[in-house]
Amino acid sequence: MEVFYKSTRSNCDPVTASQAILKGLSDDGGLFVPDHIPTLDKSLKELSVMNYREVAYEVMKLMLSDFTEEELKNCINSAYDDKFDTEEIAPLVETQGDYYLELFHGKTIAFKDMALSILPHLMITAAKKNHVENEIVILTATSGDTGKAALAGFADVKGTRIIVFYPKNGVSPIQEKQMLTQKGDNTFVVGIHGNFDDAQTGVKKIFSDKELAKEMEAKGFQFSSANSINIGRLVPQIVYYVYAYGKLLSEEQITEGEEINVVVPTGNFGNILAAFYAKQMGIPIHKLICASNDNKVLFDFLSTGTYDRNREFVLTTSPSMDILISSNLERLIYRIAGEDAAKNAACMQELSTDGKYTITDSMKAQLADFYGNYATEAETAERIHDLYMDCGYVLDTHTAVASAVARKYKKETGDTHKLLIASTASPFKFSRSVMDAIDPKYDALEDFALVDELSKVANVSIPNAIEEIRTAPIVHDHICDKTEMKDIVKKFLQL
C-alpha cells in the first residue's frame, strides 16, 4: 500500500514521497507526515542477518513507496559506500552494559551523515521522476552538524545549489572550520548574528515567502531543504534503529521480540522521532528516552505538557542541541492531536505569537512511550571523565548528555531493559570540551594540538574529516544580521 504525505497544518491534497522530498516544506508552512506508518514486512530475525544497505532498503521501500527498487538501491549504494570509514557503516559498541550505536563514521563525523549522504541522491532522483527542470536551491539552518554534512552531500551535485546559515558564535571551532573550508562552486555558507533558532526561523520565513518563490520560478529556481523538516532526511534516520535492533539480535544480546530502551540526545526532535517511527513499524522499543542539555525545553514539555520557548538561550558544550524551537516535535503534536491539522496549526500559531502552547490531558496521555530528562554541563563533563577513567571509551559531549540521562533513567525507574544509546558525533568534533572534561590541564593547547592529544588519550586515529581541514584555506567568510538572510539569498542567486 503506497504511503502518501500530508501537511500537519491543513487538509490539502496529499503528495507522493518524491514530491514531499522535493518541496521540503508544505505550502501552508506545515511539515509532511505519512498518511500511515507501514509495518515492516520482514521478520526481526530476517533483518538481523542483513547489512546496513539491505536494512535501509527494507525500511525505505515502505516509506518512500513511489521510488522503484532500482532507484532506491542506486541511492542507497551511492550513499553508503567507502565514504564511511567502516564497512559496518554504524558499529555497535558495548561498554558498561550499554550499547552505543556509533553514527559518526561518515565523511563529516556526525550522525547527520547517515541521512545527508543519501538525501542528494533521493532529491535528484525525485526531480527526474517529477520532470523538474528548475535548479534546486537547498536552504538550510544548522546548529553545527547538518551544515557540513549537507554541504558535503550537495557539493558540485549538478542541478543544485546549497545555502547554509549558522549561528556565528554558536558552533564549535572544528564545526565552523569544516563549513568555512567547504569547496564546491554551488556552496554558500553564512554566519548570522543570532542563535540557531533565529537561523531556523529565518529559513522558514524565506520558504513561505510567496513573492520570492515567484521571482525564483522566473529565474528557474525552486527551494528545498536539507534540514530534518524534509522527510527525505527523516526516513533514513529510521533505518539505524531497525539496524541496531537486528545487530543486538544477531549478536545474541537480546532475544527476538525482546523490548529495548532507546536513548537519543536531541534538540530538534528529529532523531528521536525517527526512533518513534521505527517503533510504529514494528521494532520492539519499550521507552524512547529524550535527552536534553541545559536548553531543556523538551524535558519541560514532556514533564508538564507545556512547550515554552520563553527562556534564556544557553550556549553549551553540546551546541547541536542548543535549540529552543524543536521543529520536528510538530509531527508528533499532529499525531497526538488525532491528526487534526487545525488543532496542530493552532498550537504552532500560539508558539509563533506567544512563544508557548499547552496540549490537552488526552494528548499528553499519548506521550507514555517517551521519557525526558536532561544533563547539566557539569554532569555532561563528569560522564565523559568517568566513562573514560573506567574503561577508556571517549564520548563526545552530545552522546555524554544521552549517557548521563540514561543513568538517571535507570536510577529513577529501576528499568532493566537493554539500553541503546545513539552516539551522534565523534569526540574529535568537540575536542576542547572533551579534553577539558578528561583533564583541564589540556586547555592551554590550541585546537589541533588538542586533536593530537585526544588521539593519544583515546587510542583512536584522527579522522580524515579533521586532518583535511587542519591546513585547508577558508573559502566562505560571509556574515549577516538575522534580518538580512533573505537579501543574502537573493544576492547569491543573483535575483
C-alpha positions as CSV (number, residue, x, y, z in Angstrom):
1,M,0.0,0.0,0.0
2,E,1.6,3.3,-1.1
3,V,2.4,5.9,1.5
4,F,1.3,9.4,0.7
5,Y,2.4,12.5,2.7
6,K,0.1,15.2,4.0
7,S,0.7,18.5,5.8
8,T,0.5,19.0,9.6
9,R,-1.3,22.3,9.1
10,S,-4.1,21.9,6.6
11,N,-6.1,19.3,4.8
12,C,-4.5,20.0,1.4
13,D,-4.2,17.2,-1.1
14,P,-1.6,14.5,-0.2
15,V,1.6,14.2,-2.2
16,T,3.9,11.3,-3.1
17,A,7.2,10.7,-1.2
18,S,9.3,12.1,-4.1
19,Q,7.1,15.3,-4.2
20,A,7.4,15.8,-0.5
21,I,11.2,15.4,-0.7
22,L,11.4,18.0,-3.5
23,K,9.2,20.5,-1.7
24,G,10.8,20.1,1.8
25,L,8.0,22.1,3.5
26,S,4.3,22.2,2.6
27,D,3.0,25.4,1.0
28,D,1.0,26.1,4.2
29,G,4.2,26.1,6.3
30,G,3.4,22.6,7.7
31,L,5.6,19.5,7.7
32,F,4.9,16.5,5.6
33,V,3.9,13.4,7.6
34,P,3.0,9.9,6.3
35,D,-0.7,9.1,5.9
36,H,0.0,5.8,7.7
37,I,3.1,4.1,9.2
38,P,3.6,0.8,7.3
39,T,4.7,-2.3,9.2
40,L,8.0,-4.0,8.3
41,D,7.3,-6.9,6.0
42,K,10.5,-8.8,7.1
43,S,10.8,-10.6,10.4
44,L,13.2,-9.4,13.1
45,K,15.2,-12.5,12.5
46,E,15.4,-11.8,8.8
47,L,16.5,-8.3,9.4
48,S,19.2,-9.4,11.9
49,V,21.3,-11.1,9.1
50,M,21.1,-8.1,6.8
51,N,23.9,-5.5,6.3
52,Y,23.2,-1.8,6.7
53,R,22.4,-1.2,3.0
54,E,19.9,-4.2,3.0
55,V,18.1,-2.9,6.1
56,A,18.0,0.6,4.5
57,Y,16.2,-0.8,1.5
58,E,13.6,-2.7,3.6
59,V,12.7,0.5,5.5
60,M,12.8,2.9,2.6
61,K,10.9,0.8,0.2
62,L,7.9,1.1,2.6
63,M,8.2,4.8,3.5
64,L,9.3,6.0,0.0
65,S,6.9,3.8,-1.9
66,D,6.8,5.7,-5.2
67,F,10.5,5.1,-5.8
68,T,11.3,1.9,-7.8
69,E,13.5,-0.9,-6.4
70,E,16.3,0.1,-8.9
71,E,16.0,3.8,-7.9
72,L,16.2,3.2,-4.2
73,K,19.0,0.7,-4.4
74,N,21.0,3.1,-6.6
75,C,20.5,5.8,-4.0
76,I,21.4,3.5,-1.1
77,N,24.5,2.1,-2.7
78,S,25.7,5.5,-3.8
79,A,25.3,6.9,-0.2
80,Y,26.6,4.1,2.0
81,D,29.9,3.3,0.3
82,D,33.6,3.9,1.1
83,K,33.0,7.4,2.3
84,F,32.3,5.7,5.6
85,D,35.4,4.6,7.4
86,T,33.9,1.2,8.5
87,E,32.2,-1.5,6.4
88,E,29.5,-1.8,9.1
89,I,28.5,1.9,8.5
90,A,27.2,2.1,12.1
91,P,29.1,0.0,14.5
92,L,27.6,-1.1,17.8
93,V,29.9,-0.8,20.8
94,E,29.1,-2.3,24.3
95,T,30.5,-0.6,27.3
96,Q,29.4,-0.7,31.0
97,G,26.5,-2.9,29.9
98,D,25.0,-0.3,27.5
99,Y,25.2,-0.3,23.7
100,Y,26.4,2.8,21.8
101,L,25.4,3.0,18.2
102,E,28.2,4.9,16.6
103,L,26.6,7.1,13.9
104,F,29.7,9.2,13.2
105,H,31.8,7.2,10.8
106,G,30.8,9.2,7.7
107,K,32.5,12.0,5.9
108,T,31.8,14.7,8.4
109,I,32.0,12.5,11.6
110,A,28.5,13.3,12.8
111,F,25.2,11.3,12.7
112,K,23.8,13.8,10.1
113,D,26.0,11.9,7.5
114,M,23.6,8.9,7.8
115,A,20.8,10.8,6.2
116,L,22.6,13.6,4.3
117,S,24.7,11.1,2.3
118,I,21.6,9.8,0.7
119,L,19.4,12.9,0.5
120,P,21.1,14.4,-2.6
121,H,20.6,11.1,-4.5
122,L,16.9,10.9,-3.4
123,M,16.4,14.5,-4.4
124,I,17.9,14.2,-7.8
125,T,16.0,11.0,-8.5
126,A,12.8,12.7,-7.3
127,A,13.4,15.6,-9.6
128,K,13.7,13.3,-12.6
129,K,10.6,11.4,-11.6
130,N,8.6,14.6,-11.4
131,H,10.1,16.1,-14.5
132,V,11.5,19.1,-12.6
133,E,13.7,21.3,-14.8
134,N,14.4,24.1,-12.2
135,E,17.6,24.2,-10.4
136,I,17.0,23.1,-6.8
137,V,18.3,25.5,-4.1
138,I,18.9,23.8,-0.8
139,L,18.3,26.2,2.0
140,T,19.3,25.1,5.5
141,A,19.9,26.3,9.0
142,T,22.4,24.4,11.1
143,S,23.2,24.2,14.8
144,G,26.6,22.8,13.8
145,D,26.5,19.4,12.1
146,T,23.7,19.5,9.5
147,G,25.5,22.3,7.7
148,K,28.8,20.5,6.9
149,A,27.0,17.2,6.2
150,A,24.6,18.9,3.8
151,L,27.4,20.8,2.1
152,A,29.5,17.7,1.7
153,G,26.5,15.8,0.2
154,F,25.4,18.5,-2.2
155,A,28.8,20.0,-3.2
156,D,29.1,20.1,-7.0
157,V,25.9,18.0,-7.4
158,K,24.6,19.0,-10.8
159,G,21.3,20.9,-10.8
160,T,21.6,22.0,-7.2
161,R,22.9,24.9,-5.1
162,I,23.1,24.9,-1.3
163,I,23.0,27.8,1.1
164,V,23.7,27.2,4.8
165,F,23.1,29.6,7.7
166,Y,24.7,29.0,11.1
167,P,25.0,31.0,14.4
168,K,28.3,32.8,14.1
169,N,29.3,32.2,17.8
170,G,27.2,29.1,18.4
171,V,29.2,26.2,17.0
172,S,32.5,24.6,17.9
173,P,35.7,25.8,16.2
174,I,36.0,22.5,14.4
175,Q,32.4,22.6,13.2
176,E,32.9,26.1,11.9
177,K,36.1,25.4,10.1
178,Q,34.5,22.3,8.5
179,M,31.9,24.5,6.9
180,L,34.1,27.5,6.0
181,T,36.6,25.3,4.2
182,Q,33.9,23.5,2.1
183,K,34.8,23.5,-1.6
184,G,32.2,23.5,-4.4
185,D,31.0,26.1,-6.8
186,N,27.4,25.6,-5.8
187,T,28.0,26.0,-2.0
188,F,27.4,29.2,0.1
189,V,27.9,29.5,3.9
190,V,26.8,32.4,6.0
191,G,27.3,33.1,9.7
192,I,24.4,35.1,11.3
193,H,24.5,37.4,14.3
194,G,22.0,35.3,16.3
195,N,21.3,31.8,17.6
196,F,20.2,28.6,15.8
197,D,16.5,29.4,16.4
198,D,17.0,32.7,14.7
199,A,18.6,30.9,11.7
200,Q,15.8,28.3,11.6
201,T,13.1,30.9,11.9
202,G,14.7,33.0,9.1
203,V,14.9,30.0,6.8
204,K,11.2,29.1,7.4
205,K,10.2,32.7,6.6
206,I,12.1,32.5,3.3
207,F,10.4,29.2,2.4
208,S,7.0,30.8,3.0
209,D,7.7,34.0,1.0
210,K,5.4,33.7,-2.0
211,E,6.8,36.7,-3.8
212,L,10.3,35.3,-3.5
213,A,9.1,32.0,-4.8
214,K,7.7,33.7,-7.9
215,E,11.0,35.6,-8.5
216,M,12.9,32.3,-8.2
217,E,10.5,30.4,-10.5
218,A,11.0,33.2,-13.2
219,K,14.8,32.6,-12.9
220,G,14.5,28.8,-13.0
221,F,15.0,28.1,-9.2
222,Q,13.0,26.3,-6.5
223,F,13.7,25.8,-2.8
224,S,14.1,22.6,-0.9
225,S,15.5,21.8,2.5
226,A,18.2,19.5,3.9
227,N,17.0,20.0,7.5
228,S,15.2,17.2,9.2
229,I,11.9,19.0,8.3
230,N,12.5,17.2,5.0
231,I,11.1,13.7,5.1
232,G,13.9,12.6,2.8
233,R,16.1,13.4,5.8
234,L,13.9,11.8,8.4
235,V,13.2,8.5,6.7
236,P,16.8,7.4,6.5
237,Q,17.1,8.0,10.2
238,I,14.6,5.3,10.9
239,V,17.0,2.8,9.4
240,Y,19.6,2.9,12.1
241,Y,17.2,1.9,14.9
242,V,16.0,-1.0,12.8
243,Y,19.6,-2.0,12.0
244,A,20.7,-1.7,15.6
245,Y,17.9,-4.0,16.9
246,G,18.9,-6.5,14.3
247,K,22.6,-6.3,15.4
248,L,21.7,-6.8,19.0
249,L,19.7,-9.8,17.9
250,S,22.4,-11.3,15.7
251,E,25.0,-10.9,18.5
252,E,22.6,-12.7,20.9
253,Q,22.4,-9.7,23.2
254,I,18.6,-9.9,23.1
255,T,16.1,-12.5,22.1
256,E,13.7,-12.0,19.2
257,G,10.8,-9.7,20.3
258,E,12.6,-8.5,23.4
259,E,12.0,-4.8,24.1
260,I,14.9,-2.4,24.4
261,N,15.1,1.2,25.5
262,V,16.5,3.8,23.1
263,V,18.3,7.0,24.4
264,V,18.7,9.9,22.0
265,P,20.4,13.3,22.6
266,T,18.1,15.7,20.7
267,G,17.3,19.4,20.3
268,N,15.2,19.4,17.1
269,F,13.4,16.2,17.9
270,G,14.1,14.6,14.5
271,N,16.4,11.8,15.6
272,I,14.1,10.6,18.4
273,L,11.0,10.9,16.2
274,A,12.7,8.5,13.8
275,A,13.0,6.0,16.7
276,F,9.3,6.5,17.4
277,Y,8.6,5.7,13.7
278,A,10.8,2.6,14.0
279,K,8.6,1.5,16.9
280,Q,5.5,2.1,14.9
281,M,7.0,0.0,12.1
282,G,7.4,-3.0,14.5
283,I,10.7,-2.6,16.3
284,P,10.2,-3.6,20.0
285,I,11.1,-0.4,21.8
286,H,9.9,0.0,25.4
287,K,10.9,3.6,26.2
288,L,12.1,6.5,24.0
289,I,14.4,8.4,26.3
290,C,14.7,12.0,25.2
291,A,18.0,13.5,26.5
292,S,18.3,17.3,26.7
293,N,21.1,19.7,27.7
294,D,20.6,22.9,29.7
295,N,18.3,24.1,27.0
296,K,15.7,21.7,28.4
297,V,12.6,22.8,26.6
298,L,11.8,19.2,25.5
299,F,12.2,17.9,29.1
300,D,9.9,20.5,30.4
301,F,7.4,19.8,27.7
302,L,7.4,16.0,28.4
303,S,7.1,16.8,32.1
304,T,4.3,19.4,32.0
305,G,2.6,19.3,28.7
306,T,3.5,22.9,28.1
307,Y,6.0,23.8,25.4
308,D,7.6,27.2,26.3
309,R,10.5,28.8,24.5
310,N,10.3,31.9,26.6
311,R,13.6,31.3,28.4
312,E,17.2,32.1,28.3
313,F,19.1,30.5,25.4
314,V,22.1,28.7,26.9
315,L,25.3,28.2,24.9
316,T,26.6,24.8,26.0
317,T,29.4,22.3,25.1
318,S,26.8,20.3,23.1
319,P,25.9,23.1,20.6
320,S,24.0,20.9,18.2
321,M,21.3,20.6,20.9
322,D,21.2,24.3,21.7
323,I,17.7,24.7,20.4
324,L,14.5,26.2,21.8
325,I,12.2,25.6,18.9
326,S,12.1,21.9,18.2
327,S,10.7,21.8,14.6
328,N,10.1,18.1,14.4
329,L,8.0,18.0,17.5
330,E,5.2,19.4,15.3
331,R,4.9,16.0,13.6
332,L,4.3,14.3,17.0
333,I,1.9,17.1,18.1
334,Y,-0.1,16.5,14.9
335,R,-0.3,12.8,15.6
336,I,-1.4,13.0,19.3
337,A,-3.9,15.7,18.2
338,G,-5.7,12.9,16.3
339,E,-4.2,14.1,13.0
340,D,-6.3,17.2,13.4
341,A,-4.5,19.8,11.3
342,A,-6.5,22.7,12.7
343,K,-5.6,21.8,16.3
344,N,-1.9,21.4,15.4
345,A,-1.9,24.7,13.5
346,A,-3.4,26.5,16.5
347,C,-0.6,25.2,18.7
348,M,2.0,26.4,16.2
349,Q,0.4,29.8,15.9
350,E,0.5,30.1,19.7
351,L,4.2,29.2,19.6
352,S,4.8,31.9,17.0
353,T,2.8,34.6,18.7
354,D,3.2,33.8,22.5
355,G,6.2,31.5,22.5
356,K,4.3,28.7,24.1
357,Y,1.4,26.3,23.9
358,T,-0.2,23.6,26.1
359,I,-1.5,20.3,25.0
360,T,-4.6,18.7,26.4
361,D,-4.6,15.9,29.0
362,S,-5.7,13.4,26.4
363,M,-2.8,14.4,24.1
364,K,-0.3,14.2,27.0
365,A,-1.5,10.7,27.8
366,Q,-0.3,9.6,24.3
367,L,3.2,10.5,25.2
368,A,3.6,7.5,27.5
369,D,6.2,6.0,25.2
370,F,8.5,8.9,26.0
371,Y,10.7,9.8,29.0
372,G,12.5,13.1,29.2
373,N,15.4,14.3,31.3
374,Y,18.5,16.5,31.0
375,A,22.1,16.7,31.9
376,T,23.8,19.9,33.1
377,E,27.2,21.0,31.8
378,A,28.8,19.6,34.9
379,E,27.0,16.3,34.6
380,T,28.0,16.0,31.0
381,A,31.7,16.6,31.7
382,E,31.6,14.2,34.6
383,R,30.1,11.5,32.4
384,I,32.9,11.9,29.8
385,H,35.5,11.8,32.6
386,D,34.1,8.8,34.5
387,L,33.5,6.6,31.4
388,Y,37.0,7.3,30.1
389,M,38.6,6.6,33.5
390,D,36.5,3.4,33.9
391,C,37.1,1.8,30.5
392,G,38.9,4.2,28.2
393,Y,35.9,4.9,25.9
394,V,35.6,8.5,25.0
395,L,32.3,10.1,24.3
396,D,31.5,13.4,22.6
397,T,29.5,16.0,24.5
398,H,26.2,15.2,22.9
399,T,26.5,11.4,23.5
400,A,27.6,12.2,27.1
401,V,24.3,14.0,27.6
402,A,22.5,10.9,26.5
403,S,24.7,8.6,28.6
404,A,24.1,10.8,31.7
405,V,20.4,10.8,31.2
406,A,20.4,7.0,30.7
407,R,22.0,6.6,34.1
408,K,19.4,9.0,35.6
409,Y,16.6,7.0,34.0
410,K,17.9,3.6,35.3
411,K,18.3,5.0,38.8
412,E,14.9,6.7,38.8
413,T,12.9,3.7,37.4
414,G,14.9,0.6,38.0
415,D,14.1,-0.4,34.4
416,T,16.4,-3.3,33.4
417,H,15.7,-3.3,29.6
418,K,18.8,-3.2,27.5
419,L,19.8,0.4,26.6
420,L,20.7,1.5,23.0
421,I,22.3,5.0,23.0
422,A,22.6,7.0,19.8
423,S,26.2,8.2,19.7
424,T,25.8,11.2,17.5
425,A,29.2,12.7,16.9
426,S,32.9,11.9,17.1
427,P,34.7,13.3,20.2
428,F,37.2,14.9,17.8
429,K,34.5,17.3,16.7
430,F,34.4,18.7,20.2
431,S,37.9,18.1,21.3
432,R,38.3,21.0,23.6
433,S,35.2,20.3,25.7
434,V,36.0,16.5,25.7
435,M,39.7,17.0,26.8
436,D,38.7,19.6,29.4
437,A,36.3,17.0,30.9
438,I,39.1,14.4,30.9
439,D,41.7,16.7,32.4
440,P,41.6,20.6,32.5
441,K,45.4,20.6,32.1
442,Y,44.9,20.3,28.3
443,D,43.0,23.6,28.0
444,A,46.2,25.6,27.2
445,L,46.7,23.7,23.9
446,E,45.4,25.1,20.6
447,D,42.6,23.3,18.8
448,F,44.6,21.0,16.5
449,A,47.1,20.2,19.3
450,L,44.1,19.1,21.3
451,V,43.1,16.9,18.5
452,D,46.5,15.2,18.5
453,E,46.4,14.8,22.3
454,L,42.8,13.3,22.1
455,S,44.1,10.7,19.6
456,K,46.7,9.6,22.1
457,V,44.4,9.6,25.0
458,A,41.6,7.7,23.3
459,N,43.9,5.5,21.3
460,V,42.0,6.3,18.1
461,S,43.3,7.5,14.8
462,I,42.4,11.1,13.9
463,P,39.5,11.0,11.4
464,N,40.2,12.2,7.9
465,A,37.5,14.8,8.3
466,I,39.7,16.6,10.9
467,E,43.0,16.1,9.0
468,E,41.7,17.6,5.8
469,I,40.7,20.9,7.5
470,R,43.9,21.3,9.5
471,T,45.5,23.4,6.8
472,A,42.6,24.0,4.5
473,P,42.0,27.6,3.4
474,I,38.9,29.4,4.4
475,V,36.7,29.9,1.3
476,H,33.5,31.3,2.9
477,D,33.6,34.5,5.0
478,H,30.0,35.8,4.8
479,I,28.4,37.2,7.9
480,C,25.0,38.9,8.2
481,D,22.4,40.0,10.6
482,K,19.4,37.7,11.1
483,T,17.2,40.3,9.4
484,E,19.3,40.2,6.2
485,M,19.0,36.5,5.4
486,K,16.6,36.9,2.5
487,D,18.8,39.6,0.9
488,I,21.8,37.3,1.2
489,V,19.9,34.5,-0.6
490,K,18.8,36.9,-3.4
491,K,22.3,38.2,-3.8
492,F,23.8,34.6,-4.1
493,L,21.2,33.6,-6.6
494,Q,21.5,37.0,-8.5
495,L,17.8,37.7,-8.2
